[in-house]
C-alpha cells in the first residue's frame, strides 16, 4: 500500500476539498478516491472535481503495514 497526495484545481471556492492524503495500491486507485463519496462524480455542485481524470496525483511513499485503502487526511475549505 502506498500513500498519495491527491488534489484538484477545478473547484477552488468555499466548501470544497483542495487536497487529500490517501492510501492506495497504485496511482490509478488513488485517482479514483473521491472525498465526497464514490457516487458523486459529475454532480452539478461538488466539493471535489467532476471526474477522476481531473485529479492530480503525487506519490508520497509507502504506507505502514496493515494500512487499508482510503482517506487518511483531507483538507476542506469551509465557508
C-alpha positions as CSV (number, residue, x, y, z in Angstrom):
1,X,0.0,0.0,0.0
2,X,1.3,3.5,-0.9
3,X,0.5,7.0,0.2
4,X,-0.5,9.6,-2.3
5,X,-1.5,13.3,-2.2
6,X,-4.4,13.9,-4.5
7,X,-5.6,17.3,-5.3
8,X,-7.8,19.2,-7.7
9,X,-7.9,22.7,-9.2
10,X,-11.4,22.6,-10.7
11,X,-13.4,23.8,-7.6
12,X,-11.5,26.4,-5.6
13,X,-14.2,28.2,-3.8
14,X,-15.5,27.7,-0.2
15,X,-16.9,24.4,0.9
16,X,-14.5,22.4,-1.3
17,X,-11.7,19.9,-0.8
18,X,-8.4,21.1,-2.2
19,X,-6.3,18.0,-1.4
20,X,-6.5,14.7,0.3
21,X,-3.8,12.2,1.5
22,X,-4.9,8.7,0.6
23,X,-3.7,5.1,0.9
24,X,-4.0,3.1,-2.3
25,X,-2.3,0.3,-4.2
26,X,-1.4,2.5,-7.2
27,X,-1.8,5.9,-8.8
28,X,-5.0,4.9,-10.7
29,X,-6.7,3.6,-7.5
30,X,-5.7,6.9,-5.7
31,X,-7.1,8.9,-8.5
32,X,-10.4,7.1,-8.2
33,X,-10.9,8.1,-4.5
34,X,-13.5,10.9,-4.1
35,X,-13.7,12.6,-0.7
36,X,-17.4,13.3,-1.4
37,X,-18.1,9.6,-1.9
38,X,-17.8,7.3,-4.8
39,X,-21.1,8.2,-6.4
40,X,-20.7,11.9,-6.5
41,X,-18.6,12.3,-9.7
42,X,-20.1,14.9,-12.1
43,X,-22.8,16.3,-9.7
44,X,-23.9,19.9,-10.5
45,X,-22.4,21.0,-7.2
46,X,-19.5,19.1,-5.9
47,X,-16.9,19.8,-3.3
48,X,-14.4,17.9,-5.4
49,X,-13.7,17.8,-9.2
50,X,-16.0,16.4,-11.8
51,X,-14.1,13.2,-12.8
52,X,-11.2,11.0,-11.8
53,X,-9.2,12.3,-14.8
54,X,-9.2,15.8,-13.3
55,X,-7.5,14.5,-10.1
56,X,-3.8,15.3,-9.7
57,X,-1.7,12.5,-8.0
58,X,1.6,12.7,-6.3
59,X,3.3,9.7,-4.7
60,X,4.4,10.3,-1.1
61,X,5.8,7.0,0.0
62,X,5.0,3.6,1.4
63,X,2.2,3.2,4.0
64,X,2.7,1.3,7.3
65,X,1.9,-2.4,7.0
66,X,-1.8,-3.0,7.6
67,X,-3.0,0.4,6.3
68,X,-6.2,0.0,4.4
69,X,-7.1,1.8,1.2
70,X,-8.9,5.1,1.7
71,X,-8.7,8.6,3.0
72,X,-6.0,9.4,5.6
73,X,-6.4,13.2,5.9
74,X,-8.5,15.7,3.9
75,X,-8.1,19.5,3.5
76,X,-11.6,21.1,3.3
77,X,-12.1,24.8,2.8
78,X,-15.2,25.5,4.8
79,X,-17.0,28.8,4.2
